[in-house]
Amino acid sequence: MKQDSINSEPIPSVLKHIMKKYPTISKVEASNKALAMERRYAEANKGRDDKRNIECQKQWDRALQKENDHWALEVLSGDALGEYFNVIKD
């Protein structure tokens, strides 16, 4: 899912990469570089991430609807079940 836009801590693997690449800098400087790298990456891949989030939301909605439908089949009966599935109109 989507990460917060303001991170206080960089992703550990990114921080490790920065520390390895620049062994003489402090942890605070490495953290700032890692956060900047993450922001650039997020900006460069914004379109892709937006498409993924939309598709993920659609899949979530479908799964939730299926769960609701199964609940309705187990719990409701008669007219209430017909109304739930829009077979019986008021």
Chimera marker file (.cmm) of the C-alpha trace (Angstrom):
<marker_set name="trace">
<marker id="1" x="0.000" y="0.000" z="0.000" r="1" g="1" b="0" radius="0.5"/>
<marker id="2" x="0.781" y="3.627" z="-0.021" r="1" g="1" b="0" radius="0.5"/>
<marker id="3" x="3.489" y="4.977" z="2.287" r="1" g="1" b="0" radius="0.5"/>
<marker id="4" x="3.136" y="8.233" z="4.187" r="1" g="1" b="0" radius="0.5"/>
<marker id="5" x="4.397" y="11.184" z="2.188" r="1" g="1" b="0" radius="0.5"/>
<marker id="6" x="6.461" y="12.448" z="5.129" r="1" g="1" b="0" radius="0.5"/>
<marker id="7" x="8.815" y="9.793" z="6.463" r="1" g="1" b="0" radius="0.5"/>
<marker id="8" x="10.836" y="10.352" z="9.601" r="1" g="1" b="0" radius="0.5"/>
<marker id="9" x="12.925" y="7.222" z="9.061" r="1" g="1" b="0" radius="0.5"/>
<marker id="10" x="14.246" y="5.926" z="5.752" r="1" g="1" b="0" radius="0.5"/>
<marker id="11" x="13.722" y="2.376" z="4.592" r="1" g="1" b="0" radius="0.5"/>
<marker id="12" x="16.476" y="0.301" z="6.247" r="1" g="1" b="0" radius="0.5"/>
<marker id="13" x="17.778" y="-1.174" z="2.991" r="1" g="1" b="0" radius="0.5"/>
<marker id="14" x="18.132" y="2.297" z="1.440" r="1" g="1" b="0" radius="0.5"/>
<marker id="15" x="19.936" y="3.591" z="4.517" r="1" g="1" b="0" radius="0.5"/>
<marker id="16" x="22.267" y="0.566" z="4.421" r="1" g="1" b="0" radius="0.5"/>
<marker id="17" x="23.022" y="1.252" z="0.748" r="1" g="1" b="0" radius="0.5"/>
<marker id="18" x="23.879" y="4.913" z="1.479" r="1" g="1" b="0" radius="0.5"/>
<marker id="19" x="26.055" y="3.967" z="4.454" r="1" g="1" b="0" radius="0.5"/>
<marker id="20" x="27.926" y="1.458" z="2.284" r="1" g="1" b="0" radius="0.5"/>
<marker id="21" x="28.334" y="3.899" z="-0.596" r="1" g="1" b="0" radius="0.5"/>
<marker id="22" x="29.508" y="6.774" z="1.635" r="1" g="1" b="0" radius="0.5"/>
<marker id="23" x="31.273" y="5.162" z="4.622" r="1" g="1" b="0" radius="0.5"/>
<marker id="24" x="32.628" y="8.454" z="6.003" r="1" g="1" b="0" radius="0.5"/>
<marker id="25" x="29.336" y="10.328" z="6.452" r="1" g="1" b="0" radius="0.5"/>
<marker id="26" x="27.376" y="10.399" z="9.683" r="1" g="1" b="0" radius="0.5"/>
<marker id="27" x="24.162" y="8.455" z="10.218" r="1" g="1" b="0" radius="0.5"/>
<marker id="28" x="22.132" y="11.705" z="10.190" r="1" g="1" b="0" radius="0.5"/>
<marker id="29" x="23.577" y="12.727" z="6.818" r="1" g="1" b="0" radius="0.5"/>
<marker id="30" x="23.034" y="9.224" z="5.470" r="1" g="1" b="0" radius="0.5"/>
<marker id="31" x="19.457" y="9.316" z="6.702" r="1" g="1" b="0" radius="0.5"/>
<marker id="32" x="18.863" y="12.645" z="4.935" r="1" g="1" b="0" radius="0.5"/>
<marker id="33" x="20.384" y="11.305" z="1.697" r="1" g="1" b="0" radius="0.5"/>
<marker id="34" x="18.274" y="8.144" z="1.947" r="1" g="1" b="0" radius="0.5"/>
<marker id="35" x="15.073" y="10.146" z="2.485" r="1" g="1" b="0" radius="0.5"/>
<marker id="36" x="15.935" y="12.356" z="-0.501" r="1" g="1" b="0" radius="0.5"/>
<marker id="37" x="16.551" y="9.244" z="-2.597" r="1" g="1" b="0" radius="0.5"/>
<marker id="38" x="13.177" y="7.802" z="-1.543" r="1" g="1" b="0" radius="0.5"/>
<marker id="39" x="11.404" y="11.076" z="-2.432" r="1" g="1" b="0" radius="0.5"/>
<marker id="40" x="13.018" y="11.139" z="-5.892" r="1" g="1" b="0" radius="0.5"/>
<marker id="41" x="12.061" y="7.499" z="-6.452" r="1" g="1" b="0" radius="0.5"/>
<marker id="42" x="8.485" y="8.119" z="-5.362" r="1" g="1" b="0" radius="0.5"/>
<marker id="43" x="8.189" y="11.159" z="-7.634" r="1" g="1" b="0" radius="0.5"/>
<marker id="44" x="9.650" y="9.290" z="-10.613" r="1" g="1" b="0" radius="0.5"/>
<marker id="45" x="7.212" y="6.383" z="-10.137" r="1" g="1" b="0" radius="0.5"/>
<marker id="46" x="4.111" y="8.369" z="-9.147" r="1" g="1" b="0" radius="0.5"/>
<marker id="47" x="2.100" y="7.388" z="-12.241" r="1" g="1" b="0" radius="0.5"/>
<marker id="48" x="2.874" y="3.699" z="-11.832" r="1" g="1" b="0" radius="0.5"/>
<marker id="49" x="2.037" y="3.783" z="-8.130" r="1" g="1" b="0" radius="0.5"/>
<marker id="50" x="-1.254" y="5.587" z="-8.773" r="1" g="1" b="0" radius="0.5"/>
<marker id="51" x="-2.284" y="2.900" z="-11.286" r="1" g="1" b="0" radius="0.5"/>
<marker id="52" x="-1.324" y="0.155" z="-8.814" r="1" g="1" b="0" radius="0.5"/>
<marker id="53" x="-3.281" y="1.810" z="-6.009" r="1" g="1" b="0" radius="0.5"/>
<marker id="54" x="-6.388" y="2.112" z="-8.204" r="1" g="1" b="0" radius="0.5"/>
<marker id="55" x="-6.185" y="-1.568" z="-9.199" r="1" g="1" b="0" radius="0.5"/>
<marker id="56" x="-5.563" y="-2.619" z="-5.601" r="1" g="1" b="0" radius="0.5"/>
<marker id="57" x="-8.622" y="-0.622" z="-4.474" r="1" g="1" b="0" radius="0.5"/>
<marker id="58" x="-10.760" y="-2.310" z="-7.151" r="1" g="1" b="0" radius="0.5"/>
<marker id="59" x="-9.609" y="-5.759" z="-6.005" r="1" g="1" b="0" radius="0.5"/>
<marker id="60" x="-10.303" y="-4.839" z="-2.376" r="1" g="1" b="0" radius="0.5"/>
<marker id="61" x="-13.804" y="-3.614" z="-3.267" r="1" g="1" b="0" radius="0.5"/>
<marker id="62" x="-14.572" y="-6.820" z="-5.204" r="1" g="1" b="0" radius="0.5"/>
<marker id="63" x="-13.374" y="-9.006" z="-2.320" r="1" g="1" b="0" radius="0.5"/>
<marker id="64" x="-15.403" y="-6.996" z="0.185" r="1" g="1" b="0" radius="0.5"/>
<marker id="65" x="-18.516" y="-7.261" z="-1.988" r="1" g="1" b="0" radius="0.5"/>
<marker id="66" x="-18.076" y="-11.038" z="-2.250" r="1" g="1" b="0" radius="0.5"/>
<marker id="67" x="-17.753" y="-11.251" z="1.535" r="1" g="1" b="0" radius="0.5"/>
<marker id="68" x="-20.928" y="-9.193" z="1.971" r="1" g="1" b="0" radius="0.5"/>
<marker id="69" x="-22.766" y="-11.387" z="-0.532" r="1" g="1" b="0" radius="0.5"/>
<marker id="70" x="-21.735" y="-14.554" z="1.326" r="1" g="1" b="0" radius="0.5"/>
<marker id="71" x="-22.875" y="-12.997" z="4.593" r="1" g="1" b="0" radius="0.5"/>
<marker id="72" x="-26.230" y="-12.135" z="3.027" r="1" g="1" b="0" radius="0.5"/>
<marker id="73" x="-26.689" y="-15.696" z="1.766" r="1" g="1" b="0" radius="0.5"/>
<marker id="74" x="-25.972" y="-17.094" z="5.229" r="1" g="1" b="0" radius="0.5"/>
<marker id="75" x="-27.988" y="-14.638" z="7.308" r="1" g="1" b="0" radius="0.5"/>
<marker id="76" x="-30.821" y="-13.208" z="5.203" r="1" g="1" b="0" radius="0.5"/>
<marker id="77" x="-33.812" y="-15.047" z="3.825" r="1" g="1" b="0" radius="0.5"/>
<marker id="78" x="-36.995" y="-14.374" z="1.919" r="1" g="1" b="0" radius="0.5"/>
<marker id="79" x="-37.772" y="-10.787" z="0.976" r="1" g="1" b="0" radius="0.5"/>
<marker id="80" x="-34.695" y="-9.384" z="2.741" r="1" g="1" b="0" radius="0.5"/>
<marker id="81" x="-32.449" y="-11.585" z="0.612" r="1" g="1" b="0" radius="0.5"/>
<marker id="82" x="-34.300" y="-10.581" z="-2.543" r="1" g="1" b="0" radius="0.5"/>
<marker id="83" x="-33.984" y="-6.906" z="-1.674" r="1" g="1" b="0" radius="0.5"/>
<marker id="84" x="-30.267" y="-7.304" z="-0.977" r="1" g="1" b="0" radius="0.5"/>
<marker id="85" x="-29.640" y="-8.741" z="-4.427" r="1" g="1" b="0" radius="0.5"/>
<marker id="86" x="-32.090" y="-6.238" z="-6.035" r="1" g="1" b="0" radius="0.5"/>
<marker id="87" x="-34.455" y="-8.970" z="-7.173" r="1" g="1" b="0" radius="0.5"/>
<marker id="88" x="-37.381" y="-7.514" z="-5.227" r="1" g="1" b="0" radius="0.5"/>
<marker id="89" x="-37.880" y="-3.779" z="-5.683" r="1" g="1" b="0" radius="0.5"/>
<marker id="90" x="-39.813" y="-1.657" z="-3.173" r="1" g="1" b="0" radius="0.5"/>
<link id1="1" id2="2" r="1" g="1" b="0" radius="0.2"/>
<link id1="2" id2="3" r="1" g="1" b="0" radius="0.2"/>
<link id1="3" id2="4" r="1" g="1" b="0" radius="0.2"/>
<link id1="4" id2="5" r="1" g="1" b="0" radius="0.2"/>
<link id1="5" id2="6" r="1" g="1" b="0" radius="0.2"/>
<link id1="6" id2="7" r="1" g="1" b="0" radius="0.2"/>
<link id1="7" id2="8" r="1" g="1" b="0" radius="0.2"/>
<link id1="8" id2="9" r="1" g="1" b="0" radius="0.2"/>
<link id1="9" id2="10" r="1" g="1" b="0" radius="0.2"/>
<link id1="10" id2="11" r="1" g="1" b="0" radius="0.2"/>
<link id1="11" id2="12" r="1" g="1" b="0" radius="0.2"/>
<link id1="12" id2="13" r="1" g="1" b="0" radius="0.2"/>
<link id1="13" id2="14" r="1" g="1" b="0" radius="0.2"/>
<link id1="14" id2="15" r="1" g="1" b="0" radius="0.2"/>
<link id1="15" id2="16" r="1" g="1" b="0" radius="0.2"/>
<link id1="16" id2="17" r="1" g="1" b="0" radius="0.2"/>
<link id1="17" id2="18" r="1" g="1" b="0" radius="0.2"/>
<link id1="18" id2="19" r="1" g="1" b="0" radius="0.2"/>
<link id1="19" id2="20" r="1" g="1" b="0" radius="0.2"/>
<link id1="20" id2="21" r="1" g="1" b="0" radius="0.2"/>
<link id1="21" id2="22" r="1" g="1" b="0" radius="0.2"/>
<link id1="22" id2="23" r="1" g="1" b="0" radius="0.2"/>
<link id1="23" id2="24" r="1" g="1" b="0" radius="0.2"/>
<link id1="24" id2="25" r="1" g="1" b="0" radius="0.2"/>
<link id1="25" id2="26" r="1" g="1" b="0" radius="0.2"/>
<link id1="26" id2="27" r="1" g="1" b="0" radius="0.2"/>
<link id1="27" id2="28" r="1" g="1" b="0" radius="0.2"/>
<link id1="28" id2="29" r="1" g="1" b="0" radius="0.2"/>
<link id1="29" id2="30" r="1" g="1" b="0" radius="0.2"/>
<link id1="30" id2="31" r="1" g="1" b="0" radius="0.2"/>
<link id1="31" id2="32" r="1" g="1" b="0" radius="0.2"/>
<link id1="32" id2="33" r="1" g="1" b="0" radius="0.2"/>
<link id1="33" id2="34" r="1" g="1" b="0" radius="0.2"/>
<link id1="34" id2="35" r="1" g="1" b="0" radius="0.2"/>
<link id1="35" id2="36" r="1" g="1" b="0" radius="0.2"/>
<link id1="36" id2="37" r="1" g="1" b="0" radius="0.2"/>
<link id1="37" id2="38" r="1" g="1" b="0" radius="0.2"/>
<link id1="38" id2="39" r="1" g="1" b="0" radius="0.2"/>
<link id1="39" id2="40" r="1" g="1" b="0" radius="0.2"/>
<link id1="40" id2="41" r="1" g="1" b="0" radius="0.2"/>
<link id1="41" id2="42" r="1" g="1" b="0" radius="0.2"/>
<link id1="42" id2="43" r="1" g="1" b="0" radius="0.2"/>
<link id1="43" id2="44" r="1" g="1" b="0" radius="0.2"/>
<link id1="44" id2="45" r="1" g="1" b="0" radius="0.2"/>
<link id1="45" id2="46" r="1" g="1" b="0" radius="0.2"/>
<link id1="46" id2="47" r="1" g="1" b="0" radius="0.2"/>
<link id1="47" id2="48" r="1" g="1" b="0" radius="0.2"/>
<link id1="48" id2="49" r="1" g="1" b="0" radius="0.2"/>
<link id1="49" id2="50" r="1" g="1" b="0" radius="0.2"/>
<link id1="50" id2="51" r="1" g="1" b="0" radius="0.2"/>
<link id1="51" id2="52" r="1" g="1" b="0" radius="0.2"/>
<link id1="52" id2="53" r="1" g="1" b="0" radius="0.2"/>
<link id1="53" id2="54" r="1" g="1" b="0" radius="0.2"/>
<link id1="54" id2="55" r="1" g="1" b="0" radius="0.2"/>
<link id1="55" id2="56" r="1" g="1" b="0" radius="0.2"/>
<link id1="56" id2="57" r="1" g="1" b="0" radius="0.2"/>
<link id1="57" id2="58" r="1" g="1" b="0" radius="0.2"/>
<link id1="58" id2="59" r="1" g="1" b="0" radius="0.2"/>
<link id1="59" id2="60" r="1" g="1" b="0" radius="0.2"/>
<link id1="60" id2="61" r="1" g="1" b="0" radius="0.2"/>
<link id1="61" id2="62" r="1" g="1" b="0" radius="0.2"/>
<link id1="62" id2="63" r="1" g="1" b="0" radius="0.2"/>
<link id1="63" id2="64" r="1" g="1" b="0" radius="0.2"/>
<link id1="64" id2="65" r="1" g="1" b="0" radius="0.2"/>
<link id1="65" id2="66" r="1" g="1" b="0" radius="0.2"/>
<link id1="66" id2="67" r="1" g="1" b="0" radius="0.2"/>
<link id1="67" id2="68" r="1" g="1" b="0" radius="0.2"/>
<link id1="68" id2="69" r="1" g="1" b="0" radius="0.2"/>
<link id1="69" id2="70" r="1" g="1" b="0" radius="0.2"/>
<link id1="70" id2="71" r="1" g="1" b="0" radius="0.2"/>
<link id1="71" id2="72" r="1" g="1" b="0" radius="0.2"/>
<link id1="72" id2="73" r="1" g="1" b="0" radius="0.2"/>
<link id1="73" id2="74" r="1" g="1" b="0" radius="0.2"/>
<link id1="74" id2="75" r="1" g="1" b="0" radius="0.2"/>
<link id1="75" id2="76" r="1" g="1" b="0" radius="0.2"/>
<link id1="76" id2="77" r="1" g="1" b="0" radius="0.2"/>
<link id1="77" id2="78" r="1" g="1" b="0" radius="0.2"/>
<link id1="78" id2="79" r="1" g="1" b="0" radius="0.2"/>
<link id1="79" id2="80" r="1" g="1" b="0" radius="0.2"/>
<link id1="80" id2="81" r="1" g="1" b="0" radius="0.2"/>
<link id1="81" id2="82" r="1" g="1" b="0" radius="0.2"/>
<link id1="82" id2="83" r="1" g="1" b="0" radius="0.2"/>
<link id1="83" id2="84" r="1" g="1" b="0" radius="0.2"/>
<link id1="84" id2="85" r="1" g="1" b="0" radius="0.2"/>
<link id1="85" id2="86" r="1" g="1" b="0" radius="0.2"/>
<link id1="86" id2="87" r="1" g="1" b="0" radius="0.2"/>
<link id1="87" id2="88" r="1" g="1" b="0" radius="0.2"/>
<link id1="88" id2="89" r="1" g="1" b="0" radius="0.2"/>
<link id1="89" id2="90" r="1" g="1" b="0" radius="0.2"/>
</marker_set>
